[in-house]
Amino acid sequence: MATRKSSTETSRLRAAKKGSAKKAVNKKARARKKSAGKVNAAGVTSDEQFLRETLGAQFAKFELERATNGYIGILEACYKFAKGDENPAMPAGYKVVAKIRTRAEEGLESMRALPAADLAALENDFRAVGISGNSEEGISNPENFGFVVRELATNALIVGIRGTQTPAEWVKNFTVIPQVFNAAPEFGLVHLGFEQMWKKIRRDVVEALETEPDTTRITFLGHSLGGAMATLGIVDVKKNLKRPLVDLCTFGGPRVGKVVFRVKFNKLIQDCFRMVEIRDIVPHVPSKLTLWNHVGREIEVRSKESNAHSLKSYLAGLKGLSSQEKPEGMTERVRGGVLTTLTY
């Protein structure tokens, strides 16, 4: 007659199974980490494979290594440029082609016709990036916004545009002013302040791009309000300069246009990724309740940095993705990101 196992023996068996399972999980995690960045037999890097498996095939074109090792460093250089360093160091493998500065005369005619309330809202937007008044970020050269840089390995160009890393005062006094996008009227309504800021840097960007051959890939890159400028800029360049190879990546960018703009943008620009730290307030402005929409595909990240909007926070979030290990306290949904093509 079979005897029932004692509770002590049962506990030992359960503990042994749990230990074996834990060892197996740790072994797989070590194997994934060891293979990170390497190319597998199918010619796909492990980071790409990871993104494909966790985010879906529609995210396969997001270049995680390029974003981590290139994009953040380029944007950091844009802020150093605004703080007085005329020639900040670029990440390895990137070379400055042109500097991006505002042109004071751009947009003046259209601004003169604005009512007082609209001018006040515009003043708040300009103040946030240091164009008007003092900046809490210590920006000594507010006309300096970024760089057009060459990626030496691929000959691609990257248009990097700064915004603000301390947006609290801007958000507090933010007023949304819709207006038809002058560079592409059929794209409907966009925010007046963002369009005016793009106008002020447009000439430097266009002059750097217009002599490039059609085979040159052009990536627009922006942080914060610079992400809004990059979003409008890529539409302008794609349509009016007839550039065939363009893509966009933004960090902590606000909503730029209304429904028509989103629909037209997503049809025109196939490759657009928005990095959003889940605690960052800027991507929630203007409110979607008033029909302002995001464009492209969103990838959520998370960090433990005190300033969720900072580039330091976004770099930590990117590293959280590329480590291929779930950081402590982070859910699978946050770690893997989330498709928000339908989240406006």
C-alpha positions in Angstrom: 0.0 0.0 0.0 1.5 3.4 -1.1 2.2 5.8 1.7 1.6 9.5 1.5 4.7 11.6 1.4 5.5 13.5 4.5 5.0 17.3 4.5 8.8 17.7 5.0 9.6 15.6 1.9 7.0 17.5 -0.1 8.5 20.8 0.9 12.0 19.6 -0.1 10.7 18.6 -3.5 9.0 22.0 -4.0 12.1 23.8 -3.0 14.3 21.7 -5.4 11.9 22.4 -8.3 11.8 26.2 -7.5 15.6 26.3 -7.3 16.0 24.5 -10.7 13.5 26.9 -12.3 15.3 29.9 -10.9 18.7 28.6 -12.2 17.1 28.1 -15.6 15.8 31.6 -15.7 19.1 33.1 -14.6 20.9 31.0 -17.2 18.7 32.3 -20.0 19.1 35.9 -18.8 22.9 35.5 -18.7 22.8 34.1 -22.2 20.7 37.0 -23.5 23.0 39.6 -21.9 26.1 37.9 -23.3 24.7 37.9 -26.8 23.4 41.6 -26.7 24.6 43.6 -29.7 25.8 40.5 -31.6 24.4 39.3 -34.9 22.7 36.0 -35.0 22.6 33.5 -37.9 19.7 35.3 -39.5 21.7 38.6 -39.6 19.5 40.3 -36.9 21.2 41.9 -33.8 19.9 40.6 -30.5 18.6 44.1 -29.6 16.5 44.2 -32.8 15.3 40.6 -32.0 14.4 41.7 -28.5 12.4 44.7 -29.8 10.7 42.6 -32.4 9.7 40.0 -29.8 8.5 42.5 -27.1 7.2 45.4 -29.2 6.2 43.8 -32.4 7.4 43.9 -36.0 6.3 47.5 -36.4 9.1 48.5 -34.0 11.9 46.5 -35.8 13.3 49.6 -37.5 13.9 51.4 -34.2 17.7 51.5 -33.8 18.2 51.0 -30.1 22.0 51.1 -30.2 22.1 54.2 -32.4 19.6 56.0 -30.0 21.6 55.0 -26.9 25.1 55.7 -28.2 24.4 58.5 -30.7 21.1 60.3 -30.3 21.5 61.2 -26.6 25.1 62.4 -27.0 24.1 64.6 -30.0 21.2 66.2 -28.0 23.5 66.8 -25.1 25.9 68.6 -27.4 23.0 70.8 -28.6 22.4 71.9 -25.0 26.1 72.6 -24.4 26.0 74.7 -27.6 23.2 76.8 -26.1 25.1 77.2 -22.9 28.1 78.7 -24.6 30.2 75.8 -26.0 30.5 76.6 -29.7 32.2 73.2 -30.5 31.0 70.6 -28.0 32.3 67.0 -28.4 30.1 64.7 -30.5 29.7 61.0 -29.9 32.3 58.8 -31.6 31.5 58.4 -35.3 29.7 61.7 -35.8 31.0 64.9 -37.3 29.4 68.4 -37.4 28.3 69.5 -40.8 26.4 72.7 -39.8 25.2 74.6 -36.8 21.5 75.4 -36.3 20.7 78.9 -35.0 17.5 81.0 -34.9 17.0 83.8 -37.3 15.5 86.7 -35.4 13.7 88.1 -38.5 11.9 84.9 -39.3 8.2 84.9 -38.6 8.1 88.6 -37.6 5.5 89.6 -40.1 3.0 86.9 -39.0 3.6 87.7 -35.4 2.8 91.4 -35.7 -0.7 90.5 -36.7 -1.4 88.3 -33.6 -3.8 89.4 -30.8 -2.3 90.2 -27.4 -3.4 86.8 -25.9 -1.7 84.9 -28.7 1.5 86.9 -28.3 1.6 86.2 -24.6 1.3 82.5 -25.3 4.0 82.7 -27.9 6.2 84.6 -25.4 5.8 81.7 -22.9 6.9 79.2 -25.6 9.9 81.2 -26.5 10.9 81.8 -22.9 10.9 78.0 -22.3 13.7 77.5 -24.8 15.5 80.7 -23.9 14.7 82.8 -27.0 12.9 85.4 -24.9 13.8 86.4 -21.3 16.0 84.5 -18.9 16.3 80.8 -18.9 16.3 78.7 -15.7 18.8 76.3 -17.5 21.5 79.0 -17.7 21.3 79.2 -21.5 23.8 82.0 -22.5 23.4 81.6 -26.3 19.6 81.1 -26.8 19.9 81.5 -30.5 21.9 78.2 -30.6 19.6 75.2 -31.1 21.6 72.3 -32.5 23.6 70.7 -35.2 23.4 68.9 -38.5 25.9 66.0 -38.1 27.2 63.3 -40.4 27.2 59.7 -39.3 30.6 58.6 -40.7 29.8 54.9 -40.9 26.7 55.4 -43.1 27.1 58.9 -44.5 23.6 59.7 -43.1 22.7 63.1 -41.7 21.1 63.7 -38.3 19.4 67.0 -37.5 19.6 67.4 -33.7 17.4 70.1 -32.1 17.3 70.9 -28.4 14.3 72.1 -26.3 14.1 72.6 -22.6 15.1 70.2 -19.8 13.2 72.1 -17.1 9.6 72.6 -18.5 7.7 73.2 -15.3 7.2 76.9 -15.8 6.3 76.5 -19.5 3.6 73.8 -18.7 2.2 76.0 -15.9 1.6 78.9 -18.2 1.0 77.0 -21.4 -1.8 78.1 -23.7 -2.5 76.2 -26.9 -3.0 78.3 -30.0 -4.0 76.4 -33.1 -3.1 77.6 -36.6 -2.9 76.1 -40.1 0.5 74.7 -40.8 1.9 77.2 -43.4 4.6 74.9 -44.7 1.9 72.3 -45.6 -1.7 73.8 -45.2 -3.4 70.5 -46.1 -1.9 69.1 -42.9 -4.4 71.1 -40.9 -3.9 72.7 -37.5 -0.7 72.8 -35.5 0.4 74.7 -32.4 1.4 78.3 -33.2 4.4 78.4 -30.9 6.0 75.2 -32.3 5.5 76.4 -35.9 7.1 79.8 -35.1 10.1 78.1 -33.4 10.6 75.8 -36.5 10.5 78.9 -38.8 13.3 80.5 -36.8 15.7 77.6 -37.4 14.4 76.4 -40.8 16.9 78.3 -43.0 20.0 76.8 -41.4 18.5 73.3 -41.6 17.4 73.7 -45.3 20.8 75.2 -46.3 22.6 72.1 -44.8 20.3 69.6 -46.5 19.5 71.0 -50.0 22.8 70.1 -51.6 22.8 66.5 -50.3 22.0 63.8 -52.9 18.6 62.0 -52.7 20.4 58.8 -51.5 21.3 60.5 -48.2 19.3 59.3 -45.2 18.1 62.2 -43.0 17.1 61.6 -39.4 15.4 64.4 -37.5 16.0 64.2 -33.8 14.6 66.4 -31.0 14.1 66.6 -27.2 11.2 68.3 -25.5 10.1 71.3 -27.6 12.8 70.5 -30.0 10.9 67.3 -30.7 7.9 69.5 -31.7 10.2 71.5 -34.0 11.6 68.3 -35.5 8.1 66.9 -36.1 7.1 69.9 -38.1 10.5 70.2 -39.8 10.5 66.6 -41.2 7.1 67.3 -42.9 8.4 70.5 -44.4 11.6 68.9 -45.6 9.9 65.8 -46.9 7.3 67.7 -48.8 9.0 70.9 -49.9 12.6 69.7 -50.4 11.3 66.4 -51.8 13.6 64.3 -49.6 12.8 60.6 -50.0 14.7 59.1 -47.1 13.6 60.7 -43.8 12.9 59.4 -40.3 12.2 60.9 -36.9 13.0 60.1 -33.3 11.9 62.4 -30.4 12.4 62.3 -26.6 9.7 63.8 -24.3 8.0 65.7 -27.1 4.6 67.3 -26.8 1.6 66.8 -29.1 2.0 69.0 -32.2 -1.2 68.9 -34.3 -4.8 67.9 -34.4 -6.5 64.9 -36.0 -5.9 65.8 -39.6 -2.2 66.5 -38.9 -1.8 63.0 -37.3 -3.5 61.2 -40.2 -1.5 63.1 -42.9 1.8 62.8 -40.9 1.5 59.0 -40.4 0.8 58.5 -44.1 3.8 60.7 -45.1 6.4 59.7 -42.5 6.6 55.9 -42.2 9.4 55.8 -39.6 8.7 57.9 -36.5 9.5 56.8 -32.9 8.6 58.8 -29.8 10.4 57.9 -26.6 8.3 58.7 -23.5 9.3 58.4 -19.9 6.2 57.4 -18.1 6.5 60.2 -15.5 7.3 63.0 -18.0 4.6 65.7 -18.2 5.5 67.2 -21.5 4.1 64.4 -23.8 0.7 65.0 -22.2 0.6 68.6 -23.5 -1.6 69.9 -25.2 -4.4 67.7 -23.8 -5.8 65.0 -26.1 -9.2 65.9 -24.6 -9.1 68.9 -26.9 -8.3 66.7 -29.9 -4.5 67.3 -30.0 -2.8 64.1 -31.2 0.5 62.4 -31.1 2.1 60.9 -34.3 4.1 57.8 -35.0 4.8 55.0 -32.6 5.5 55.5 -28.9 8.0 53.5 -26.8 7.6 53.9 -23.1 10.7 53.8 -20.9 11.3 54.4 -17.2 14.1 55.6 -15.0 14.7 56.5 -11.4 16.1 60.0 -12.2 14.5 62.8 -10.3 13.9 64.8 -13.4 11.9 62.5 -15.7 12.1 65.0 -18.6 15.9 65.2 -18.7 18.1 63.5 -21.2 19.8 61.7 -18.3 16.4 60.1 -17.6 15.9 59.1 -21.2 19.3 57.6 -21.4 18.6 55.5 -18.4 15.4 54.4 -19.9 17.1 53.3 -23.2 19.7 51.4 -21.2 16.8 49.7 -19.4 15.6 48.4 -22.7 19.0 47.4 -24.1 20.1 45.6 -20.9 17.5 42.9 -21.8 16.9 42.4 -18.1 13.9 43.7 -16.2 15.1 46.5 -13.8 13.8 46.1 -10.2 10.3 47.4 -9.7 9.6 47.7 -13.5 6.7 45.9 -15.1 7.0 43.9 -18.3 4.8 46.4 -20.0 7.0 49.4 -19.1 10.2 47.5 -19.9 9.0 46.4 -23.3 7.3 49.6 -24.2 3.8 49.7 -25.7 2.5 50.3 -29.1 0.4 53.5 -29.0 -0.3 54.0 -32.7 -3.9 54.3 -31.5 -3.1 56.4 -28.5 -3.5 60.0 -29.4 
